[in-house]
Amino acid sequence: MDDTAEFGDESYEAAQAELDRLLNDPEVRFDPKRVWALLAALTEHDVPAAPPAAE
């Protein structure tokens, strides 16, 4: 999965599932770089861009 890709509903859910596995499945090797990349991508999807500052 591309860390900078925009998510559709299915890929967003897949990213959430992957993050859940990385954090909670004891048989999956913990990969902090991948966890942070997923968190950043999911947060970018969840948080709308700030409106431009008024001058």
N, C-alpha and C positions, 0 to 999 in steps of 0.2 A: 504494500500500500504506500502510495506517495504521501509523505508527511505534509505537503503543501496543497494537496488536492482538496477541492470543495466536496462536501459530502452530500450525497442524496440520502434519502431516508434509509435505504438498505445499507449503504456503506457507513453511515453514521452509527447504526445499530451494530454493525460488524466491528467498528472501532471500539465501541463501548464494551462489546463482548471480549475483544482482544485485551483491552485494558483490565477488565475483570479477571481474565485468566492470568495475566501477568502478575496481578497483585494478590490473587487468592488461591491459585492452584499450586500446591506444593511440588508437583511434578514438573512444572514449567520453570526453566531457569530465569531468574529475575534479570531484566535488562533495563537499567535505569534510564539510559538514553532513549530507548523506545517508549518507556512510560512517559517521560517528559514530552516527547514528540507527540504522542497521542493526546496527552492532556492539553497541550498548546493548540493542537488542531481542533479538538472538541470544544475548547473554550472559545476559540475564534468563531466557530459555528454558532455557539450559544449566545455570545455577546454581540449585539449589533454594533456596527462602527459608530463612533462618536460623531455628532453633527459638526460641521465646520464652525470654527470659532468666529463669533461676530467681531467685526472690526470697529 
